[in-house]
Amino acid sequence: MSIAPLILLVVVFYFLLIRPQRKRQQEALQMQNSLTPGTRVMTTTGLFGTVVAVDNEDVILEIAPNIETRWVKAAIGRVVTPGDPVADEPVVDETADDTDTTADRNGGQDSSKKS
């Protein structure tokens, strides 16, 4: 009678923690094994790059024009699809006027400096 709650706890623990974690690991491994040259990816550290070549357990990423780095496949966090927002693209603020600066509004003096 006292063993039933223990078994129930183990079953709940398995379905809530172990099984979902294994599923995420399998999905990540499948994504890492399906990398091909030309794929845009983000590493687990947040670096964006394009796959140039795939070796056994390594991936060569081009992070800037003519700058290539070698990473292990496990460091690839996700594949970036064309619809995903990319952090390395500059965001343009369309509400700001390029001719109006803080110094122009303050008579040529920077407002952050004390007189």
ZIRA-V662497 format. One record per residue. N is the residue number from 0. RES is the residue in one letter. PSI is psi in whole degrees, 0 to 359 (* if undefined). NEAR is the number of other C-alpha atoms within 10 Angstrom. Layout:
n->N res->RES psi->PSI near->NEAR
n->N res->RES psi->PSI near->NEAR
//
This chain:
n->0 res->M psi->323 near->5
n->1 res->S psi->351 near->6
n->2 res->I psi->339 near->7
n->3 res->A psi->314 near->8
n->4 res->P psi->327 near->10
n->5 res->L psi->317 near->11
n->6 res->I psi->318 near->11
n->7 res->L psi->320 near->11
n->8 res->L psi->318 near->10
n->9 res->V psi->318 near->11
n->10 res->V psi->314 near->11
n->11 res->V psi->316 near->12
n->12 res->F psi->317 near->12
n->13 res->Y psi->310 near->13
n->14 res->F psi->333 near->11
n->15 res->L psi->333 near->11
n->16 res->L psi->307 near->10
n->17 res->I psi->311 near->11
n->18 res->R psi->313 near->12
n->19 res->P psi->325 near->12
n->20 res->Q psi->319 near->13
n->21 res->R psi->320 near->11
n->22 res->K psi->317 near->11
n->23 res->R psi->320 near->11
n->24 res->Q psi->319 near->12
n->25 res->Q psi->320 near->12
n->26 res->E psi->319 near->12
n->27 res->A psi->318 near->17
n->28 res->L psi->319 near->14
n->29 res->Q psi->318 near->11
n->30 res->M psi->316 near->16
n->31 res->Q psi->326 near->20
n->32 res->N psi->343 near->14
n->33 res->S psi->10 near->10
n->34 res->L psi->137 near->18
n->35 res->T psi->156 near->14
n->36 res->P psi->138 near->13
n->37 res->G psi->349 near->13
n->38 res->T psi->132 near->16
n->39 res->R psi->128 near->20
n->40 res->V psi->165 near->21
n->41 res->M psi->132 near->18
n->42 res->T psi->171 near->18
n->43 res->T psi->343 near->12
n->44 res->T psi->358 near->9
n->45 res->G psi->10 near->13
n->46 res->L psi->129 near->14
n->47 res->F psi->144 near->22
n->48 res->G psi->172 near->23
n->49 res->T psi->132 near->21
n->50 res->V psi->125 near->21
n->51 res->V psi->317 near->18
n->52 res->A psi->155 near->17
n->53 res->V psi->120 near->19
n->54 res->D psi->196 near->10
n->55 res->N psi->292 near->8
n->56 res->E psi->8 near->11
n->57 res->D psi->154 near->14
n->58 res->V psi->134 near->24
n->59 res->I psi->121 near->19
n->60 res->L psi->140 near->26
n->61 res->E psi->113 near->19
n->62 res->I psi->343 near->17
n->63 res->A psi->165 near->11
n->64 res->P psi->123 near->6
n->65 res->N psi->20 near->6
n->66 res->I psi->112 near->9
n->67 res->E psi->141 near->16
n->68 res->T psi->153 near->13
n->69 res->R psi->131 near->15
n->70 res->W psi->152 near->15
n->71 res->V psi->151 near->15
n->72 res->K psi->327 near->21
n->73 res->A psi->343 near->16
n->74 res->A psi->353 near->15
n->75 res->I psi->118 near->23
n->76 res->G psi->317 near->17
n->77 res->R psi->160 near->16
n->78 res->V psi->132 near->18
n->79 res->V psi->122 near->16
n->80 res->T psi->157 near->11
n->81 res->P psi->335 near->8
n->82 res->G psi->346 near->6
n->83 res->D psi->142 near->8
n->84 res->P psi->138 near->9
n->85 res->V psi->130 near->13
n->86 res->A psi->337 near->10
n->87 res->D psi->0 near->8
n->88 res->E psi->135 near->7
n->89 res->P psi->143 near->7
n->90 res->V psi->127 near->8
n->91 res->V psi->125 near->7
n->92 res->D psi->106 near->7
n->93 res->E psi->349 near->7
n->94 res->T psi->341 near->6
n->95 res->A psi->141 near->9
n->96 res->D psi->126 near->8
n->97 res->D psi->335 near->7
n->98 res->T psi->344 near->6
n->99 res->D psi->113 near->9
n->100 res->T psi->168 near->12
n->101 res->T psi->320 near->12
n->102 res->A psi->323 near->12
n->103 res->D psi->321 near->11
n->104 res->R psi->336 near->11
n->105 res->N psi->27 near->10
n->106 res->G psi->33 near->9
n->107 res->G psi->2 near->10
n->108 res->Q psi->142 near->13
n->109 res->D psi->129 near->14
n->110 res->S psi->343 near->12
n->111 res->S psi->345 near->8
n->112 res->K psi->138 near->6
n->113 res->K psi->140 near->6
n->114 res->S psi->* near->6
//
